[in-house]
C-alpha cells in the first residue's frame, strides 16, 4: 500500500484503506503443533512461559528489563505509567490476548511480537511520547502495544476524534475507554488486548479485489487481517508494517522498517527457530540436491552443482562454511536471479547502449554489457553462532543484492573474524546497477561500516571520531577479505595525533569517512566449480 503518513502513529484513514469489522474474532485454521524427536516443541497453539518472554525480550533488547521508560534530552527520562511492570503479568496478558484473538501459529506470533516490540521499544513504553508528531500531543494519542490512535477532525491537526478508540470501546462494551483513553496505557490488560484487537480485527486489507492496494499485493491479500497475512510467513512483512504504521515518503519503506525487519528476523531465527521446526526457504537442504557454495576457512571457495536439483530449489544457492576443524556450518540459502550485465557506471550519458537511472534526485548512466549477471538476494540481518563460529552481519542498507561468488567471499571473511558488530552497508540494487553508486555494478563491490573500539555497532565517521576506529580489527577484516580474493579498498585519510593515516591496501576517496569500500577491481578468489 502506497500510503505516506504525517504521523508515525495513526489509525484508520479517511480513504478506507483499512476497514473495521465489528466481530468478536476472525475464523482461523489451527496449525498442528510441531514436535521434534527429542521432545522439543514449537510455539504453535501453546502458551508462553515467563522464561520464554524473558528470553525474547533479552534477545531484542539485550537485557531483561521491561516498562523502564525512555531516556530524553537533558538527562531527563520519560516514565512508563503501566500499572503492573512484572514479567509474570506481561506473560499472562500476552497469552490471554493470543488465545482470544487466535494468534495461533509460530508465524503469527513472531510477526505480532516483532511489530509490538517496535511500537513499544520492546516493552519500554505503553504510550506515544511527546514528539514532533501531532498525534503525540492529542487526547487520543497512540496507546497500547500497537499504538491505538484516534483520528483528526476535519481541518484539525490533533488526533482528537476517537475513531479506533470508539471502535475498540464498542467491541469491549466499555464506554470508559473513550472517556478515559489513558486506561489503554496504564492498564496492562487493556494495553495488550487493544494491540491484539488491532492485529486480528481492526486493521486489514480492503476487501474489494479491484482496489489499488489489492492489485499491487495480490488477490489473496483481499480482506485479510494482519493476523491472516502473517500466515504467509515472510511474504507480507512489508505490507503488515505499512498497514500498521504507514509508508515513509522519503524512504518509500514502512515507518520504522529497519527495526521491524530486524525484530522479525531475530525472533524467527533466535527465538522461534522457525526453520528448525517448520522448514523454510532460508534453511539449507541436502547439498546433493541444491547448488551449494562451500566456503573454506583458508580462502577456498567451491561451487558444487548436482546433476539433479530438488524441485523448487532451481533458483536457490546454499552457503556452507567449513571451520578450522573441518566442521560444516549451514549459514543460509538464498534466492538468485539473472539480470542485465553491466560494465561500468558514469555521471555522463555514453549514448547508445547506456541506461539511465535516477535515485534520490541524482542521475546516473550505466553501460550495458553482453549476457546476464547473477545476483543473490541477501536476507539480513545474519545471526549465526554455533560451535565457536560466529557470523553476524547487521543490516544498514536497502541494496541487499550481491554477486553469488562475492557473497561467499564476504561470508568467509566475516566468519574468520568472528566479530559481532559488523554492519553491511550495501552492494547493489535489484537491477544490478547499484544506482546511485557508479562502482557497484553486478554486485561484486560492497561496503561495510567501520568497526568501532567500543564494539557497539553504531555508525562511525572516522573524520570526526578518529580515535574510535578499531584499526586492529578493521585491518584484520581487510586481511580476511584479501584471503578470499579481494585486494583493493577505498577508505578515508584519518588524522591521528596530527599524522595522516590510511588503512592497509586502501586508497583515499571522498565520502568514505563512514564505510570501507571493497573494490571489484582485481577480485580473484580461489574458486573452483565442481559438477557431479
Secondary structure, 3 states (H helix, E strand, C coil): CCCECCCCCCCCCCCCCCCCCCCCCCCCCCCCCCECCCCCECCCCCCCCHHHHHHHHHHHHCCCCCCCCEECHHHCEECCCCCCCCHHHHHHHHHHHHHHCCCCCHHHHHHHHHHHHHHHCCCCCCECCCCCCHHHHCCCCCECCCCECCECCCCCCCCCECCHHHHHHHHHCCCHHHHCCCHHHHCHHHHHHHHHHHHHHHCECCCCCCCHHHHHHCHHHCCCEHHHHHHHCCCCHHHHHHHHHCECCCCCCECCHHHHHHHHHHHHHHHCCHHHHHCCCCCCCCHHHCCEEEEECCCEEEEEECCCCCCCCCCEEEEEEECCCCCEEEEEEEEEEEEEEEEEEECCCCCCCEEEEEECCEEEEEEEEEEEEEEEECCCCEEEEECCEEEEEEECCCCCEECHHHHHHHHHHHHHHCCCCEEEEECECCCCCCCCCCCCHHHCCEEEECCECCCCCCCCCCCCCHHHECHHHHHHHHHHHHHCCCCCEEECCEEECCEEECCCCEEECCCCCCEEEECCCCCCCEEEEEEC
